[in-house]
Amino acid sequence: MSLKNLVFVTISLVFIQTITAQRRAAQYNHLGIHGGVTIFDISTSNFTTKKNLGMSFGFQTRGTFYASTRLNLEFDMVYGVSFTNNKISIIAREIGTPNSRSEVEYTISSAQVIFLGSLVLIPNSLSFELGPVLNINGKMKLKSDKFKDYTLEGYNTLKTTDIQDISKVNFLIQGGVTLGIENFRLLAQYQYGVTNMFNKLNDKEFDEEIDFNGKSGTVILGAVIYF
C-alpha cells in the first residue's frame, strides 16, 4: 500500500468511526488536531549524533473504549495520522582535514499511523497512553550540499551522502501523558523505534565493512484541540 493510500484509508476510518460513535449516548468521541515540536535522535554505535528540533502535526480521534462506574475505571482509544519533519546532526569531516569536525544536518519527513490505548486518570483532564506506531518515511536527506563530499567520523571512505537511503517502514512504541480540559490538552510523548532504521544500508556494498544498526528516539511536546 502506498503512503497516499494509507493516509486516505486512515482518514476515512477515523471519520466513519467518529460519526458512528457520536450516535452512542454512553460514549463520547472527539476529532482533534494536534501539533508540536520533536526532539529526535538515533541510538547507534555507527555514528556520533546530536539531537535536533523538528516538528509534528496531524489529527486524531479520541473515544471511550471502556467505562465502569462500579470499578471507577475508564479507558479511551486514540488513533490517527501524524506528519513529522525530524532533524538530526551527524559528525563528519572534510576530506584532507582529518582533525576537522562538522555537525552535518539531515532531515527525515514521515507519516505515522498511531493507535494508542489510554488509561483515564482524571476524566477529560489527565490520561496515560501507550501503543504502537507505524512509521513510513522518506530518505534521511542531507540538508546542505556543502557537506556532500565529507566523510563520516570514524570512517575513511563512507560519505555523508551514502547513508541517506534508510529503511522506509519502521515500527515504534509510543507512550506519554495528556493534560488539560475536554477540548484542549497539552501532551508529552516519547516514541522508541523497535526496528532498525538503518537496516536497508546493510543491503548496500561499501568499501568498508559495516554492520549498520540504529533505533530512533523521539520526544514530542505539543497540544491537541478537540472538536
PyMOL commands that set and color helices and strands:
alter all, ss='L'
color gray80, all
select helices_A, chain A and resi 3-21+145-147+160-163+199-203
alter helices_A, ss='H'
color red, helices_A
select strands_A, chain A and resi 29-43+49-68+73-93+102-122+126-137+141-142+151-152+169-181+184-193+215-226
alter strands_A, ss='S'
color yellow, strands_A
deselect
rebuild
show_as cartoon
